[in-house]
Amino acid sequence: MDVVSRAGARRVLAGLQGWVLYLYGDCEMYKLVAARVVAVKRLHPGVEDLVEALKYGLRHAPELRGFDFTVVEGRGEEEKELLVGLELSQLRKIIYVEC
């Protein structure tokens, strides 16, 4: 999993290719991604909302057999710890944007 700052995300996001699951919060940087994006708004900070957003994104994109990248905007070590364990799943390469 790559952890990038908001400034670093501008460069990284523009170069993504393939399918992207993007869980966005206050930064709303999903607009910078030129790849095909399934964008899901996170309603609240925290692990519980992150899990709900992941479930929603995966459930409402059944035509996809997996994503090439998953980008998560968030704050907090608990979120990062959860995502590290999920990187080998269908979420594939995870990029965490610290907002």
VOBA-1610 file (N, C-alpha, C; in pm, whole numbers, padded with zeros to 5 digits, always signed):
BEGIN
Met+00085-00118+00000Met+00000+00000+00000Met+00089+00123+00000Asp+00054+00217-00086Asp+00125+00345-00090Asp+00045+00448-00013Val+00114+00526+00070Val+00051+00636+00142Val+00110+00764+00085Val+00022+00851+00036Val+00068+00975-00026Val-00003+01095+00039Ser+00065+01208+00033Ser+00005+01332+00081Ser-00090+01385-00025Arg-00162+01486+00011Arg-00255+01547-00085Arg-00179+01602-00206Ala-00063+01663-00180Ala+00018+01717-00290Ala+00073+01604-00377Gly+00120+01497-00316Gly+00173+01383-00391Gly+00066+01310-00470Ala-00055+01315-00421Ala-00166+01246-00488Ala-00195+01305-00625Arg-00174+01433-00641Arg-00201+01497-00770Arg-00121+01430-00882Arg+00004+01399-00855Arg+00090+01335-00955Arg+00052+01189-00974Val+00030+01118-00864Val+00001+00974-00870Val-00133+00946-00937Leu-00235+01019-00902Leu-00370+00992-00953Leu-00381+01014-01103Ala-00310+01112-01154Ala-00318+01141-01298Ala-00262+01027-01382Gly-00174+00946-01326Gly-00112+00838-01402Gly-00179+00703-01392Leu-00288+00692-01317Leu-00354+00562-01301Leu-00423+00519-01429Gln-00417+00388-01456Gln-00484+00332-01574Gln-00561+00208-01531Gly-00668+00178-01601Gly-00751+00063-01568Gly-00871+00106-01486Trp-00924+00013-01408Trp-01041+00041-01323Trp-00996+00084-01184Val-01060+00190-01132Val-01025+00245-01002Val-01150+00253-00915Leu-01143+00194-00797Leu-01245+00216-00694Leu-01192+00330-00609Tyr-01266+00440-00603Tyr-01219+00559-00533Tyr-01317+00592-00421Leu-01271+00582-00297Leu-01351+00616-00179Leu-01307+00754-00133Tyr-01388+00854-00162Tyr-01344+00990-00136Tyr-01413+01051-00016Gly-01343+01149+00040Gly-01393+01225+00154Gly-01388+01372+00122Asp-01329+01449+00212Asp-01325+01594+00196Asp-01239+01643+00081Cys-01136+01569+00045Cys-01044+01614-00061Cys-01109+01610-00199Glu-01193+01512-00225Glu-01261+01495-00354Glu-01164+01501-00472Met-01053+01430-00460Met-00951+01431-00565Met-00979+01329-00675Tyr-01090+01258-00667Tyr-01123+01160-00770Tyr-01137+01225-00908Lys-01162+01354-00909Lys-01177+01427-01035Lys-01046+01432-01115Leu-00934+01405-01049Leu-00803+01408-01115Leu-00770+01277-01185Val-00847+01173-01161Val-00818+01041-01218Val-00873+01035-01360Ala-00785+01004-01456Ala-00827+00994-01596Ala-00877+00853-01629Ala-00851+00757-01542Ala-00892+00618-01565Ala-01042+00605-01539Arg-01094+00484-01562Arg-01235+00456-01533Arg-01253+00443-01382Val-01342+00523-01327Val-01355+00534-01182Val-01495+00498-01136Val-01502+00419-01030Val-01624+00402-00953Val-01599+00480-00825Ala-01665+00596-00811Ala-01641+00684-00697Ala-01752+00666-00593Val-01710+00650-00469Val-01804+00632-00358Val-01772+00737-00252Lys-01871+00815-00214Lys-01855+00918-00112Lys-01855+00856+00026Arg-01751+00884+00104Arg-01747+00843+00244Arg-01825+00947+00324Leu-01919+00900+00404Leu-02004+00993+00478Leu-01939+01044+00606His-01853+00962+00667His-01791+00998+00795His-01649+00945+00799Pro-01561+01008+00875Pro-01429+00950+00895Pro-01438+00827+00986Gly-01340+00740+00977Gly-01337+00625+01067Gly-01347+00493+00994Val-01307+00389+01065Val-01301+00254+01009Val-01439+00202+00971Glu-01539+00227+01054Glu-01673+00174+01026Glu-01726+00226+00892Asp-01709+00354+00868Asp-01755+00411+00742Asp-01671+00361+00625Leu-01543+00340+00647Leu-01456+00286+00542Leu-01504+00148+00499Val-01537+00064+00595Val-01586-00071+00564Val-01717-00063+00486Glu-01809+00024+00527Glu-01936+00039+00457Glu-01915+00090+00314Ala-01824+00185+00296Ala-01796+00238+00163Ala-01735+00131+00073Leu-01646+00049+00128Leu-01587-00061+00051Leu-01695-00160+00007Lys-01781-00197+00100Lys-01888-00291+00067Lys-01980-00234-00041Tyr-02015-00108-00028Tyr-02102-00044-00126Tyr-02036-00042-00264Gly-01910-00002-00269Gly-01840+00005-00396Gly-01828-00129-00464Leu-01801-00233-00388Leu-01788-00367-00446Leu-01923-00424-00487Arg-02026-00394-00412Arg-02159-00447-00441Arg-02220-00383-00566His-02192-00256-00588His-02255-00184-00699His-02169-00178-00824Ala-02069-00259-00830Ala-01987-00270-00951Ala-01970-00417-00987Pro-02080-00490-01000Pro-02071-00635-01021Pro-02010-00674-01154Glu-02011-00583-01251Glu-01954-00617-01381Glu-01802-00625-01376Leu-01745-00573-01270Leu-01599-00575-01257Leu-01555-00701-01184Arg-01450-00760-01230Arg-01395-00878-01163Arg-01289-00836-01062Gly-01274-00712-01045Gly-01174-00658-00954Gly-01126-00524-01007Phe-01064-00450-00923Phe-01013-00320-00961Phe-00863-00329-00980Asp-00809-00241-01062Asp-00664-00232-01076Asp-00604-00152-00961Phe-00681-00055-00912Phe-00638+00028-00800Phe-00759+00058-00712Thr-00732+00075-00584Thr-00830+00129-00492Thr-00765+00249-00425Val-00830+00364-00434Val-00779+00486-00372Val-00873+00522-00258Val-00815+00549-00142Val-00894+00585-00025Val-00843+00718+00029Glu-00933+00814+00041Glu-00900+00940+00109Glu-00939+00923+00255Gly-00848+00956+00344Gly-00883+00942+00484Gly-00782+01000+00578Arg-00809+00976+00705Arg-00722+01021+00814Arg-00723+00912+00919Gly-00608+00870+00960Gly-00606+00777+01073Gly-00530+00649+01049Glu-00461+00608+01151Glu-00380+00487+01146Glu-00466+00361+01140Glu-00582+00361+01205Glu-00669+00243+01202Glu-00713+00210+01060Glu-00744+00311+00983Glu-00784+00289+00844Glu-00670+00226+00765Lys-00550+00279+00783Lys-00434+00225+00712Lys-00409+00080+00750Glu-00419+00049+00878Glu-00397-00089+00924Glu-00497-00185+00860Leu-00622-00145+00851Leu-00723-00229+00788Leu-00691-00252+00640Leu-00652-00148+00571Leu-00628-00156+00427Leu-00506-00240+00392Val-00404-00239+00476Val-00284-00319+00449Val-00321-00466+00433Gly-00412-00515+00516Gly-00454-00654+00509Gly-00541-00687+00389Leu-00595-00587+00324Leu-00686-00609+00211Leu-00619-00596+00075Glu-00493-00559+00074Glu-00429-00527-00054Glu-00421-00647-00149Leu-00415-00767-00100Leu-00407-00883-00188Leu-00544-00933-00231Ser-00649-00864-00192Ser-00785-00902-00231Ser-00816-00844-00368Gln-00943-00843-00405Gln-00982-00787-00534Gln-00965-00636-00540Leu-00926-00574-00429Leu-00901-00430-00429Leu-00769-00396-00498Arg-00682-00495-00510Arg-00552-00485-00576Arg-00465-00378-00512Lys-00402-00295-00591Lys-00307-00196-00540Lys-00384-00084-00472Ile-00353-00060-00344Ile-00424+00042-00266Ile-00335+00165-00250Ile-00396+00280-00273Ile-00329+00409-00253Ile-00410+00485-00149Tyr-00346+00522-00039Tyr-00412+00594+00069Tyr-00369+00740+00062Val-00465+00830+00043Val-00437+00973+00036Val-00471+01034+00171Glu-00370+01090+00236Glu-00393+01154+00366Glu-00452+01292+00344Cys-00576+01309+00386Cys-00646+01437+00368Cys-00662+01507+00501
//
